[in-house]
Amino acid sequence: MNIQTYLDAIEGILIRCFLGGMGLLLVWFAMFVFAGDVIYPIHARWFQIPRQTFDAIHYAGMALTKIAIILFFLLPWIAVKLVSGKKAG
């Protein structure tokens, strides 16, 4: 097996992880937007937090998750894609 085979496998893994992570982030966002009024009372009972704090925590969590997904999956995928293109050309 040559290096191109490994690069192709890594590309596939990284793009699937990126798409899966963004899918989970989309589900989180949808649940937060459409079911936030149902989710908040459950968390408020456990943690005694005001609604603004609850919203801020979720907003920050989604932002950090998005940054992590881009940093750990999309950027390496782009790098592997560039290296793979140099090997093929």
C-alpha positions as CSV (number, residue, x, y, z in Angstrom):
1,M,0.0,0.0,0.0
2,N,1.3,3.4,-0.9
3,I,1.0,6.7,0.9
4,Q,-1.8,7.9,-1.3
5,T,-4.1,5.1,-0.1
6,Y,-3.5,6.2,3.5
7,L,-4.1,9.8,2.6
8,D,-7.4,8.9,0.9
9,A,-8.5,7.0,4.0
10,I,-7.6,9.8,6.3
11,E,-9.5,12.3,4.1
12,G,-12.6,10.1,4.3
13,I,-12.4,9.8,8.0
14,L,-11.8,13.5,8.6
15,I,-14.7,14.7,6.3
16,R,-17.1,12.2,7.9
17,C,-16.1,13.3,11.4
18,F,-16.6,17.0,10.3
19,L,-20.0,16.3,8.8
20,G,-21.0,14.2,11.8
21,G,-19.9,16.9,14.2
22,M,-21.7,19.6,12.3
23,G,-24.8,17.3,12.3
24,L,-24.7,17.0,16.0
25,L,-24.2,20.7,16.4
26,L,-27.2,21.3,14.2
27,V,-29.3,18.9,16.3
28,W,-28.1,20.8,19.5
29,F,-29.0,24.1,17.9
30,A,-32.5,22.8,16.8
31,M,-33.2,21.4,20.3
32,F,-32.1,24.7,21.9
33,V,-34.2,26.8,19.6
34,F,-37.3,24.7,19.3
35,A,-37.3,22.9,22.7
36,G,-35.5,25.4,24.9
37,D,-38.6,26.1,26.9
38,V,-38.9,22.4,27.7
39,I,-35.2,21.9,28.4
40,Y,-34.7,25.0,30.6
41,P,-37.0,24.0,33.5
42,I,-35.2,20.6,33.8
43,H,-31.8,22.3,34.0
44,A,-33.1,25.0,36.3
45,R,-34.3,22.5,38.8
46,W,-30.9,20.8,38.9
47,F,-28.6,23.8,38.8
48,Q,-30.7,26.9,39.9
49,I,-29.6,29.1,37.0
50,P,-31.4,32.0,35.4
51,R,-32.6,31.8,31.8
52,Q,-30.0,34.2,30.6
53,T,-27.2,32.1,32.0
54,F,-28.7,29.0,30.5
55,D,-28.8,30.7,27.1
56,A,-25.3,32.0,27.4
57,I,-23.9,28.6,28.4
58,H,-25.5,26.9,25.4
59,Y,-24.4,29.7,23.1
60,A,-20.8,29.5,24.3
61,G,-20.9,25.7,24.2
62,M,-22.1,25.7,20.6
63,A,-19.4,28.3,19.6
64,L,-16.6,26.3,21.2
65,T,-17.9,23.0,19.7
66,K,-18.0,24.6,16.2
67,I,-14.5,26.0,16.6
68,A,-13.3,22.5,17.8
69,I,-14.9,20.8,14.9
70,I,-13.4,23.1,12.4
71,L,-10.0,23.0,14.1
72,F,-9.8,19.2,14.5
73,F,-11.6,18.0,11.4
74,L,-12.0,20.6,8.7
75,L,-8.5,22.1,8.7
76,P,-6.7,18.8,8.9
77,W,-8.9,17.6,6.0
78,I,-7.9,20.6,3.9
79,A,-4.2,20.0,4.8
80,V,-4.5,16.3,3.8
81,K,-6.3,17.3,0.6
82,L,-3.6,19.7,-0.3
83,V,-0.8,17.2,0.4
84,S,-2.8,14.5,-1.5
85,G,-3.1,16.8,-4.5
86,K,0.7,17.4,-4.6
87,K,1.3,13.7,-4.5
88,A,-1.1,13.0,-7.3
89,G,0.2,15.8,-9.5
